[in-house]
Amino acid sequence: MRVALDTNRYVDLCRDDSTVVDVVETADWVYLPFVVLAELRAGFGLGNRGAENERTLRKFLTKEGVEVLY
């Protein structure tokens, strides 16, 4: 199974929403559309935990089976 995460589902994943975690863990490929990256990084810039959130995002993007969808 291949899935694409929108911004809300990525946030749910980071909050350990069990439904989203289960889907991501069982997926063969997880895509993060480029526009989602832009939305997340814009939010990071406005928030108080921007550096921490960026580190978490970068770690997620390096996982096997995770790819940016352009």
C-alpha positions as CSV (number, residue, x, y, z in Angstrom):
1,M,0.0,0.0,0.0
2,R,1.2,3.5,-0.8
3,V,-0.1,6.6,1.1
4,A,0.3,10.3,0.9
5,L,0.2,12.3,4.0
6,D,-1.4,15.7,4.2
7,T,-0.4,18.3,6.7
8,N,-3.0,17.2,9.3
9,R,-2.1,13.5,9.1
10,Y,1.6,14.4,9.5
11,V,0.8,16.3,12.6
12,D,-1.4,13.4,13.8
13,L,1.6,11.0,13.2
14,C,3.9,13.3,15.3
15,R,1.2,13.2,18.0
16,D,1.2,9.4,17.9
17,D,-2.4,9.0,16.7
18,S,-2.6,5.2,16.7
19,T,-4.7,5.1,13.5
20,V,-2.2,7.1,11.5
21,V,0.8,5.4,13.0
22,D,-0.7,2.0,12.0
23,V,-1.3,3.1,8.4
24,V,2.2,4.6,8.1
25,E,3.9,1.5,9.6
26,T,2.1,-0.9,7.3
27,A,2.6,1.2,4.1
28,D,5.2,0.2,1.6
29,W,5.7,3.8,0.6
30,V,4.8,7.0,2.4
31,Y,4.7,10.2,0.3
32,L,4.9,13.7,1.6
33,P,3.8,16.2,-1.1
34,F,6.0,19.2,-1.6
35,V,3.2,21.6,-0.7
36,V,2.9,19.8,2.7
37,L,6.5,20.4,3.3
38,A,6.0,24.1,2.6
39,E,3.0,24.3,4.9
40,L,4.8,22.5,7.7
41,R,7.9,24.7,7.4
42,A,5.8,27.9,7.3
43,G,4.2,26.7,10.6
44,F,7.6,25.9,12.1
45,G,8.7,29.5,11.4
46,L,5.7,30.8,13.3
47,G,5.9,28.5,16.2
48,N,8.0,28.2,19.3
49,R,9.5,24.8,18.5
50,G,10.7,25.4,15.0
51,A,14.1,23.8,15.3
52,E,12.8,20.7,17.1
53,N,10.0,20.3,14.5
54,E,12.4,20.6,11.7
55,R,14.7,17.9,13.2
56,T,11.7,15.6,13.5
57,L,10.7,16.2,9.9
58,R,14.2,15.6,8.6
59,K,14.5,12.4,10.6
60,F,11.1,11.3,9.1
61,L,12.2,12.1,5.6
62,T,15.3,9.9,5.9
63,K,13.3,6.8,6.8
64,E,13.3,4.0,4.2
65,G,10.1,4.1,2.1
66,V,9.5,7.8,2.8
67,E,9.7,10.1,-0.3
68,V,8.8,13.7,-1.1
69,L,6.2,13.9,-3.9
70,Y,7.0,16.7,-6.3
